[in-house]
Amino acid sequence: MGTMKKLEIKKNIQKLEDKNLSFRVFDLNEENLNQYFKPHKKDHFFIVVIENGKLQVHIEDKIHSLKAGKISVLFPEQVHFISDISDDLKGKIILFEEILFCSDILKNELSTYNVNLSTQLNCTILSQEDFEQSLNAIKIIKGIYENPSLIKKEQARFQIKIFLLGLIESVHGLHPILNNDSADKPIYVRFKKLLNEHYKQYRTVQYYAEELAITPKKLNSITKKHCEETAIQAIHNRILMEIKRQLMFSDLSHKEIAFDLGFNSPSALNKFVKAKLKETPTELQQELAQMYNA
């Protein structure tokens, strides 16, 4: 599919002051969406806030329909593009560097919230009252963007953090783990982090159970409780997600993908995909290509 374009925030210069700003705020219109109609990645966060009208945002292998009251947060490196914008579209686009995304808070006080956060925030809807408050915050951020000063830039950072924390709070009830304050919740969080780090090398429940100093049976009961899937299903789903990404957006052959993801041979990759999705990697690749080139 060729080299994927990667958009950089520092190259998005609309005015002189942008060279020294870590964020941007634009009106949501066709002109400002122009560079987002083809699949690409970004080195920064991208938020779409819909006040009126609708559009579709394609994020990796999922499609989200956004309409008035919905907000989509895309994380750096998530492959995506925009389509099907309506004539009456109105809203805001916010771009900001990763350093602004309260990473220390998420790593520490809110580490529990950070499980699958990059997908939970892809499509959110707020109550009318919370959405109005968000619009007020964005208005303040846009005002600072248009007329920045050293102090105001700090104010904008806080406003963006408050806005994001509000969104995180809004998805609080949408994920089982966030509603469950049981003693084994930290173990589940650690399992998900370990899985993200080691899924290419290790794909047995035994390995992760040993790393967490619990039995495989205990790990299974914890994953079932918190995400309604067994530990092996969680491992396989993580591998499947990476297979889809590489089939869609890399120039690697099936053989290279197989070895990158720890399979012994292309036929082992083929067997795994067929067992999980009832189709071959080639068929899956064609299906995903149609989705992204429609």
C-alpha positions in Angstrom: 0.0 0.0 0.0 3.1 2.3 -0.1 4.6 4.4 2.6 2.0 5.8 5.0 2.1 9.5 5.5 2.8 10.7 9.0 1.6 14.2 9.9 3.7 16.3 12.3 2.3 19.0 14.5 5.4 21.2 14.1 4.8 21.3 10.4 1.2 22.4 10.8 2.0 26.2 10.8 -1.0 28.5 10.3 0.6 31.5 11.9 4.0 32.7 13.2 3.3 31.9 16.8 2.5 28.2 16.0 6.3 27.5 15.9 6.3 27.9 19.7 3.0 26.2 20.5 2.4 22.6 21.4 -1.3 22.7 20.4 -3.6 24.0 17.6 -7.4 24.6 17.5 -9.3 24.9 14.2 -12.8 25.0 13.0 -14.1 21.7 11.7 -14.7 22.2 8.0 -13.7 20.7 4.7 -10.7 22.9 4.2 -9.2 22.0 7.6 -10.0 18.3 7.1 -8.4 18.3 3.6 -5.3 16.4 4.7 -7.2 13.8 6.7 -9.2 12.1 3.8 -6.5 9.5 3.2 -5.1 6.9 5.7 -2.3 8.4 7.8 -0.7 8.5 11.2 0.1 11.5 13.4 2.9 12.3 15.9 0.3 14.1 18.1 -3.2 13.8 19.5 -6.1 14.7 17.4 -9.6 15.5 18.8 -12.7 16.0 16.7 -15.7 17.7 18.5 -19.0 17.6 16.5 -21.5 20.4 17.2 -23.6 19.9 14.1 -23.7 17.5 11.1 -21.9 14.3 10.9 -18.8 12.5 9.6 -17.2 9.1 9.8 -13.8 8.4 11.3 -12.0 5.2 10.3 -9.6 4.1 13.0 -7.5 1.1 12.0 -10.1 -1.7 11.4 -13.1 0.2 13.0 -15.5 2.8 11.7 -17.1 5.3 14.0 -20.0 7.5 13.0 -19.8 10.9 14.7 -22.7 13.2 15.0 -23.6 16.2 17.2 -22.5 15.7 20.8 -19.9 13.1 20.0 -16.2 13.5 20.5 -13.4 11.4 19.1 -9.8 11.3 20.5 -7.2 9.8 18.3 -3.8 8.9 19.8 -0.4 9.2 18.2 0.4 6.4 15.7 -3.3 5.3 15.3 -3.9 4.9 11.6 -7.0 6.7 10.6 -8.9 8.8 8.0 -12.1 10.9 7.7 -14.9 10.3 5.3 -18.6 11.1 4.6 -18.7 14.6 6.0 -22.1 16.4 5.8 -22.7 19.8 4.3 -23.9 21.2 7.7 -20.8 20.0 9.6 -19.7 22.3 12.5 -17.3 21.7 15.3 -13.7 22.0 16.4 -10.4 20.2 15.8 -7.8 20.2 18.5 -4.3 19.0 18.0 -1.7 18.8 20.8 1.6 17.2 21.5 1.9 14.0 23.5 3.6 15.8 26.4 0.4 17.7 27.1 -1.6 14.5 27.7 -1.1 14.3 31.5 1.1 11.2 31.0 2.4 11.3 34.5 -1.1 11.3 36.0 -2.1 8.4 33.8 1.0 6.4 34.7 0.4 6.9 38.4 -2.8 8.1 40.0 -5.0 7.0 37.0 -3.1 3.9 35.9 -6.3 1.9 36.2 -8.0 4.2 33.6 -5.2 3.6 31.1 -6.3 0.1 30.1 -7.4 0.3 26.5 -7.9 4.1 26.8 -6.7 4.7 23.3 -9.7 2.8 21.9 -12.2 3.8 24.6 -11.8 7.5 23.7 -12.1 6.9 19.9 -15.8 7.6 20.1 -17.4 9.2 23.2 -20.7 11.0 23.8 -21.3 13.3 26.7 -24.4 14.5 28.5 -25.8 17.8 27.1 -24.5 19.6 30.2 -21.0 18.1 30.0 -20.8 18.7 26.3 -21.7 22.4 26.8 -19.0 22.6 29.4 -16.5 21.0 27.0 -17.5 23.6 24.3 -16.8 26.4 26.7 -13.3 24.9 27.5 -12.6 24.6 23.8 -13.7 28.2 23.3 -11.1 29.3 25.9 -8.4 27.1 24.3 -9.2 28.5 20.9 -9.0 32.1 22.2 -5.6 31.4 23.7 -4.4 29.7 20.5 -5.4 32.8 18.4 -3.7 35.2 20.8 -1.1 33.3 22.9 1.2 34.5 25.6 3.5 32.7 28.0 1.0 32.6 30.8 -2.0 31.9 28.5 -0.1 28.9 27.0 0.1 27.4 30.5 -3.7 28.1 30.9 -4.3 26.2 27.7 -2.4 23.2 28.9 -4.6 23.0 32.0 -7.8 23.5 30.0 -6.8 20.6 27.6 -6.0 18.4 30.6 -9.4 19.2 32.3 -11.2 18.5 29.0 -9.4 15.1 28.6 -10.0 14.1 32.2 -13.7 14.9 31.7 -13.7 12.5 28.7 -11.9 9.8 30.7 -14.5 10.2 33.4 -17.3 9.9 30.8 -16.0 6.4 29.7 -15.7 5.4 33.4 -18.8 3.3 33.2 -18.2 1.8 29.8 -15.4 -0.6 30.7 -15.9 -3.3 33.3 -12.6 -2.7 35.0 -13.3 0.9 35.6 -16.4 0.1 37.6 -14.8 -2.7 39.6 -12.8 -1.7 42.6 -11.9 -5.2 43.6 -8.5 -6.1 45.1 -7.4 -8.0 41.9 -7.9 -5.0 39.6 -4.2 -4.0 39.8 -3.3 -7.6 38.6 -5.5 -7.2 35.6 -3.9 -3.8 34.8 -0.4 -5.4 35.1 -1.4 -8.3 32.8 -2.6 -5.9 30.1 0.6 -3.9 30.3 2.8 -7.1 30.2 0.7 -8.4 27.2 1.3 -5.2 25.3 5.0 -5.4 25.9 5.5 -9.1 25.3 2.8 -10.5 23.0 5.2 -11.1 20.1 7.5 -13.3 22.2 5.2 -14.9 24.7 1.7 -16.2 24.1 1.0 -18.7 26.9 -1.1 -18.1 29.9 1.5 -19.9 31.9 4.1 -17.2 31.1 1.9 -14.3 32.2 0.7 -16.1 35.3 4.3 -16.7 36.4 5.2 -13.1 35.8 2.3 -12.1 38.0 3.1 -14.7 40.6 -0.4 -16.3 40.3 -1.8 -19.5 38.9 -3.1 -19.7 35.3 -6.5 -20.6 36.8 -6.4 -17.4 38.9 -5.4 -15.3 35.9 -8.3 -16.7 33.8 -10.8 -15.9 36.5 -9.4 -12.3 36.8 -9.5 -11.7 33.0 -13.1 -13.1 32.8 -14.2 -10.9 35.6 -12.7 -7.7 34.2 -13.1 -8.0 30.4 -15.3 -11.1 29.9 -12.6 -13.1 28.0 -10.2 -15.8 29.1 -6.5 -15.0 29.3 -5.8 -16.9 26.2 -8.5 -15.0 24.3 -6.9 -11.8 25.5 -3.5 -12.9 24.2 -4.9 -14.1 20.9 -7.0 -10.9 20.4 -3.8 -8.8 20.9 -2.0 -10.8 18.3 -4.9 -10.5 15.9 -5.0 -6.7 16.3 -1.3 -6.5 15.3 -1.8 -8.9 12.4 -4.6 -6.6 11.1 -2.4 -3.5 11.5 0.5 -5.0 9.6 -1.7 -6.5 6.8 -3.3 -3.1 6.4 -0.5 -0.6 6.8 2.9 -2.2 6.4 4.7 -3.3 3.3 5.8 -6.5 4.9 5.1 -9.9 3.2 3.0 -12.5 5.0 6.3 -14.3 5.7 7.8 -11.3 7.3 4.7 -10.6 9.4 4.7 -14.2 10.5 8.3 -14.1 11.8 7.9 -10.6 13.3 4.9 -11.9 15.4 6.7 -15.0 16.6 5.1 -17.6 14.3 7.3 -20.5 13.1 6.2 -20.1 9.5 3.7 -18.3 7.2 1.5 -21.5 7.3 1.4 -21.1 11.1 0.2 -17.5 10.7 -2.3 -18.7 8.1 -3.7 -21.4 10.4 -4.0 -19.0 13.3 -6.0 -16.4 11.3 -8.2 -19.0 9.7 -9.0 -20.6 13.1 -9.9 -17.2 14.6 -11.6 -15.4 11.7 -12.6 -18.2 9.3 -10.5 -16.6 6.5 -7.0 -16.6 5.2 -4.5 -13.6 5.8 -4.9 -12.9 2.1 -8.7 -12.7 2.3 -8.4 -10.6 5.5 -6.0 -8.2 3.8 -8.3 -7.8 0.8 -11.3 -7.2 3.1 -9.3 -4.5 5.1 -8.0 -2.9 1.9 -11.6 -2.6 0.6 -12.5 -0.9 3.9 -9.7 1.6 3.6 -9.8 2.2 -0.2 -13.6 2.4 -0.6 
